[in-house]
């Protein structure tokens, strides 16, 4: 693929702008002389068609769920139904202004209100806010609610407990919210060690952050006892909803004893994931925590939907207007399209696919946890490492077959970890094809390691020196000319 600078020819243009009707600005009157460019910028000169082809070719090099399998564990890179996009683009949603009077956006407010109610029912919570614009902001919002709750009770609780298998955003969110993070170790089964948990819980415990199933894809079967331990100490139980894909229709965080929950709408409810956003991380709470939720809250008064800002104990606004409404509409469309039976099937299929793939791959890789998994599972490349082939090398080799690699080296408590999440949207044929490739790579690692160590072979860019790329990145297409001494 030719780079756009290489096809540039002087005089070619791809734009036709009208003459400016703005009075000429004398830049020398506005900026210091050393900030004013004296020579034209060296920009490529190409036609419109060349420009279109350039960016189309670049886009074809990207890997996405619409053009290939994406088993990125924990991230839940599953198919986003196109009907969600169609609905979100309806003019009644896409062309409203965030500061229109309430009476002119009743349809949007109704959607938001009903989504709040749907998510509250799915989570087993009493109320939901849609404001947070990402899962991590949802975590922070939930912890700020917990902080306000404890403060109103006159309790200074400074510590948040986080399992060693938790998502990396959990301790980060706790720190940003002003808490000290305490790591709770896992037991040999990859679950929270309840005996160890009891050692850490105390009068200074604000909350335990937990996802169930956990990041290893394992269900915390002692969750009821865990909830009792935290509640007896006066703490709150926080549910990281990243893995809710595995429990829809089966159980709810509320039934397990959680007080606060956030949902990643891109993971469970098929809104777009990646590309820098926008996202959404709604937060649900039990009754005692409702006064501390962000404002405004969407409420229904008789036949009218309103934005209520009257909440003296609220932690305040955490996002402009009422969150990323276009994303919320996509999630609403998905929930209403699927219905209760469809959401149940989502979980059953996600769990079935993960267990099927785990059983196919277990003979070729170390499987650190033998019990049934939920929506995702972990394998270890420790045996391949003994042969000189790392998990990173196998991930690079997967690129040659058109697959995005699974999450690697996370969670940190599994050596040479590979975390694989097939999701519920893939076919058995896709799962089998991926398994066949993984098995082939395992055999290559044993029989001819150089094939794996030199991978990828078929991509435009080959094996990078990742350490050097991080420490000495090349950020310019052309080297800057050295200044000429006078």
Secondary structure, DSSP 8 states (H G I E B T S, - for coil): ---TTTT--TT--S-------S----GGGTS-GGGS-SS--------HHHHHHHHHHHHHHS--TTTS-B-BTTT------HHHHHHHTSHHHHT--TTS-GGG-HHHHHHHHHHHHHHHHHHT-SEEE---SSHHHHHHHHHHHHHHHHHHTT----EEEEETTS-HHHHHHHHHTT-EEEEE-B-TTSSB-HHHHHHH-STTEEEEEE-SS-TTS---TTHHHHHHHHHHTT-EEEEEETTGGGTTTT--HHHHT-SEEEE-HHHHS-----TT------EEE-GGGGGGS-S-EEEEETTEEEEE---TT-----SSTTS-HHHHHHHHHHHHHHHHHHHHHHHHHHHHHHHHHHHHHTTTSB-S--S--SS-EEEE-HHHHHTT--HHHHHHHHGGGT-B--EES-STTSTTEEEE---TTS-HHHHHHHHHHHHHHHHHHHH-HHHHHT---SSSS----HHHHHHS----SS--------
